[in-house]
Amino acid sequence: MKLHTYFSTLSLRTILAATAVVTGMTILLPAASASTCNTDTPISAHYQISKHAEATKPEKFDHMVLWRRANSVAEQYPKRAITELWERNRSNSIKLNRYFDAYQRGIEYAPGEIKDLGSDDDWSMKNQLVANSLLAKMTLIKTIGSGCDREEIYTLKDPQQSITLNWLPTYRLVKSYTRNAKGQTATWLLTAKSTDIKVINAFFEEHLDYQTTDYADIGDNESDPFLKKMINLGFIEHGSSGMYDAQGNDIGGEHHH
């Protein structure tokens, strides 16, 4: 084995550690996870969702995957084969592509065609599932762990509702969210997350390759069998706006959770 080939198989961390032993130097190394521990890190997060009457056990669960990179965020519902991909441009306008994964087709909604969506607070709902304004109203009661694993527990109680949020501030990600209101309990639970950039990029690129139709052009293409079926099923409509607003209200779109 050639010397340069041998050293190419060693990590920089291993080489520096060996050097420190020989020379007696003290070498400070950056944390290995530093590059994957911030709010801009591309991420995928799997959630188990349930909604049921208070004091009863949930009988039905839904599954949603949140995908984020740069100025794009997607909510994927595997059971329904529907993905909503939101993009925010430099002017802070937000557009929506609603994809029907089983057909590899999509509908594009321009910013003006999306109901009540455009503010920073609206974007925070899509990007992290809970509006910044709701977070600001909640009370921090406990902090657990440190660094990438730090968790913050928030609560909010008023005559209309009771909310408990377990928050991962480093990623701005919901770990769990429970809201009791009007005799119903809604719960979101993070079951897995990943920062594998290859997998995340592959997900976005696959969906961006789907054939799409502008929402404004649907009336001129109603003979398209796919569009006709989606219209009959009630799936083609104006875009939705977020998950939980400043009042904690569920304002989700197609998924009706």
N, C-alpha and C positions, 0 to 999 in steps of 0.2 A: 504494500500500500504506500502511495506517495504521501510525503509529509503534508502537502497542502490539501490533499484529499482527506486525510485523517482529521485535520483541524476543521475542515468544512463540516464535519459531522458533529462537532462539539458546539454547544450553545455558547453565546457570549457570556452568559451568566456563569457557566462552568469554568471557562477560561479565566475570567476575572477572579473567581473564587480561588482557583489554583494559584494565580499570581499573588493574591493576598497572603496565602499561606507561606510562599517562598520569600516574599519581600517584607512581610510584617506590616504591609499597608492596610489601612482601613478604607474599604471601598463601599460607598452607599449606592445601592441599586434601586431603580424605581420599582414600584409595586407592579407585579405582573399583570394585574387586572385593571390598571389605571386607564388604559385606552378603551375599555368596555364598560365604563362606569360613569356616565354623565347623561344629561337630558337629551343630548343630540345623538346618542348612540342608536343606530338602527336596531329595531327589536321586534320580535313576535311574541305575543302573549295569549295563552289559551285560557278561556274563561268558561266555567260551568255556571249556568243561569237557571234560577228557579223562581217561581212566583206562586204563592199559595195563600190560603186563608190563614190568619193568625191562629196560633195554638194547634195547628195541624202540621203533619209532616209533608214535605213536598213530594209529589208523586211523579211529576214530569220535569225533565231537565232539558235545557237547550245548551248548545255549544257555540261559542263565538271565538274567533281568532282575530286579535288586533295586530295589524302590521304597520310599522312606521319606518320611514326613511326620509331624510331631508324635509321637503315641504309636501310630502304625500303621506296619507294615512288610509288604511283600508280596514273595513269590518267584514270579515268572511263568516258566513253561516253555512258550514259544510252540509248539514242535514237538508237544508233547503236549496243548496247549490246556488246561492246568491252571494255576491260580493259587492259592497259599495266602496268605491275608491274616490277619496276626496283629495283635491290638489289646491294649494294656495299659491298664488303668484306674487310678484313683487309689489303689486298694488293692493295686496291683501284680499283680492277677490277670490272666491272659492267656487270651484266647479266640481261636478259630480259625474262619475261614470258608474252606472249600475250594471253589473255584469251578471249574466245568467250562465253559470259555469258549465252546466250540462250541454248547452248549445254553443258554447264559446262565442257568444254574442253579447253586445252591450248597448246601452242607451246613454248618450252624452247629454248632460244638462249644463247649459251655460250659467254663469253666476246669476243673471237676472231671472232665471227660470227656477231657482231654488227658494223656497219659502223661508222668509225670516232668518237668513243666514248670511253673515258677512262680518260680524264684529270679532274682536279678539276673544271675547267670551264664548262665542259660538264655535270658534276654531278650537279653543281649549276643550270643549265638550267632545269634539271629534277626536282630537289628538290624544286625550288622556281619560276620556269617558266621564269625567266630572268637571263641571265648569269652575273656572278660577273664582268666580263670584260666590259659588257655593262653598268652596274651601275657605274663603275669607270669612264666611259667616260661622264656621264651625269652631269648636273649642278643642285645642290640643290637650289631651289628658295624660298621655304617656309617650315616651320615646324608648324604643328597644334596639339594641345593637348599635353598630357604628359602621362608617364607611359605606361600601356598596350595599351592605345588608341592613342598613338603618331603616327602621319602620317607625311611623308616627300614627298614633291612634287618635282619631278625631270623633267627636259626637256633636249632634245637634238635636235639640228637643224643643218643640213648641206645641201649641194645642192641636196642630194638624198632623204632626208626624214625629217620628223618632228615627234618627239616622246614626249608624256607626260606620266609620270608614277606617280601614287599615291601609295606610298610604306608604309607598316607596318613593321618598322625595328625590333620591339620586336619579331615578329614571322617570319621575313624574308618572307613576304607574299605580293603578289600583291593585292592591293585593286582595282585599275583600270589601264589599259594600253591602250593607243591609239596611233596608228602609221599611218601617212599619207605618202604614197610613191607610185609613178608610177600611180597616179590617183585613188588609192584604199585606203580606210580607214579600218583598222582592230582594233576592240575594244574588250577588255576583262574586265568584270565587276564582282567583288565579290558580290554575292547576299546573302550568308550565310556562317557562319563558326561555327565549334564546336570542343571542346576539350574533348568530352565524350569518355573516354578511352575504355569503354565496347563496344560501337558502332564501334569504330575504329578497335579494336582487332577482333571483329566479322567479319568485312569486310575482313580483311587480311586472317584470318583463313579460311573463306569460300572459298576464291579463291585458297589458297594453298592446299585445299582438292580436287580441280578439277583434273581430269585425264589429264596428259600432255604427249606430245611426243617430243623428242629431235629433233631439226631442222635437225641435221645431219642424222637422221634416217627416215626422211619423204620419201626418195626415195625407201626405203624398205617396206613402208607401204601405198603406193598409192592406194591400193585396199580398204583401210578404207574409208567408205562412207563419213565420216565427213571430212577427209583430202582431199579427191578428190574434194568435194564441195568447200572447202576453197581455194584450188589451182585454180580451175576454176574461182572463184570470184576474184582472185588476192590478197587475204589477206595474203597468206603465202609468205613472202619475208624477206630479211635481215631487222634487226631492224633499227629504225630511231634514230635521235639524237637531241632531245631537242625542245624548243619552239623558243626563240629569242636569237640569238648569239650576239657577240660583235658589229656587225654592225646593229643590230636590225632586221635582216632578219628572216622571219618565216621559220624555218626548221623543222617543226613538221612532224610526221610520218603518220600513217594510216589515221589520222583524217583530214589531208589536210586543216587545217584552215588557 
